């Protein structure tokens, strides 16, 4: 869930973008974001600490938004 949803704050369509990004991460990395954490650990780290998944090194630059 998006951080604002986890924190029970007002939210809008940006939460859908966050969810889509998590899905895209899974498609590029072949694993779930924060795969080394429990669901609760990840939810708290995202909501409280602003944790975001790292872009995997295998992700093509065109998708990662990095320019060579």
C-alpha positions, 0 to 999 in steps of 0.5 A, spaced: 500 500 500 502 507 498 505 510 504 499 515 505 494 509 505 498 505 511 498 512 515 490 512 514 491 519 511 487 522 505 489 520 498 488 520 491 490 517 484 497 518 486 496 511 490 495 508 484 501 510 481 505 507 487 501 501 486 503 500 479 510 502 480 510 496 485 507 491 480 512 494 475 518 493 480 516 485 480 516 485 473 523 487 472 526 484 478 522 478 478 521 479 486 517 483 491 519 489 493 522 489 500 522 481 499 527 481 505 522 484 510 515 481 513 509 485 510 509 489 517 516 491 517 515 493 510 509 497 511 512 501 517 518 502 513 515 505 507 510 509 511 514 511 517 521 512 514 520 513 507 523 507 504 523 505 497 525 499 493 532 500 489 532 499 482 535 493 480 541 493 476 538 488 471 533 494 469 534 497 463 536 504 463 530 506 458 525 503 464 529 506 470 529 513 467 537 513 467 541 516 461 547 513 459 
